[in-house]
């Protein structure tokens, strides 16, 4: 029988008053209550015209990449705990 789990990721995006910097905050909560939080930024080149959607996409993509790195790190740590110290071959 297949088991389905649901994890929720919430992403909040905010821009400064000049639309030159966008911040994204992502929070992941698993069914077991494990929680991860990441923050990332996107900055507009002053010579570029303001297109807020681009900053949103960059900041959100970066925050999700950071969150992914944290999850992979968790999995690596869990594997190391279960398998013990690495052995030389």
C-alpha positions in Angstrom: 0.0 0.0 0.0 1.3 3.4 -0.9 1.6 6.1 1.7 1.2 9.8 0.9 2.6 12.5 3.1 2.0 16.2 2.7 4.5 18.9 3.6 3.6 22.5 3.5 5.9 25.3 2.3 4.9 28.9 2.8 6.7 31.6 0.9 6.4 35.2 1.9 7.8 37.8 -0.5 8.4 41.5 0.3 9.9 44.3 -1.7 11.5 47.5 -0.4 10.0 50.9 -1.2 12.2 51.4 -4.3 11.6 47.9 -5.8 15.4 47.4 -5.8 15.5 44.6 -3.3 13.2 41.6 -2.8 13.3 39.3 0.2 11.7 35.8 0.3 11.2 33.7 3.4 10.2 30.1 3.1 9.0 27.9 6.0 8.6 24.2 5.5 6.6 22.2 8.1 6.4 18.4 7.9 3.6 16.2 9.2 5.8 15.2 12.1 6.3 18.9 13.0 9.8 19.3 11.8 10.3 22.9 10.6 12.9 24.6 8.4 13.2 28.2 7.5 15.2 29.9 4.8 15.6 33.5 3.7 17.0 34.7 0.3 17.2 38.0 -1.6 17.2 39.4 -5.1 18.6 42.8 -6.0 17.7 44.8 -9.0 20.5 46.5 -10.9 19.9 50.3 -10.6 20.2 50.6 -14.4 17.4 48.1 -15.0 13.7 49.1 -15.1 11.7 47.8 -12.2 9.8 44.6 -12.9 8.8 43.2 -9.5 7.8 39.8 -10.8 11.4 39.1 -11.8 12.6 39.9 -8.3 9.9 37.7 -6.8 10.9 34.8 -9.1 14.6 35.1 -8.3 14.1 35.5 -4.5 11.6 32.6 -4.4 13.8 30.4 -6.5 16.8 31.1 -4.3 14.9 30.5 -1.1 13.6 27.2 -2.3 17.1 26.2 -3.4 18.4 27.0 0.1 15.6 25.0 1.6 16.4 22.1 -0.7 20.1 22.2 0.5 18.9 22.1 4.1 16.7 19.0 3.5 19.6 17.2 1.7 21.9 18.1 4.6 19.3 16.6 7.0 19.1 13.4 5.0 22.8 13.1 4.8 23.1 13.6 8.6 20.3 11.0 9.2 22.0 8.5 6.9 25.4 9.0 8.7 23.7 8.4 12.1 22.1 5.2 10.8 25.2 3.8 9.1 27.9 4.9 11.5 31.3 6.3 10.5 32.4 6.0 7.0 34.9 3.1 6.3 38.0 3.4 4.1 37.9 1.0 1.2 
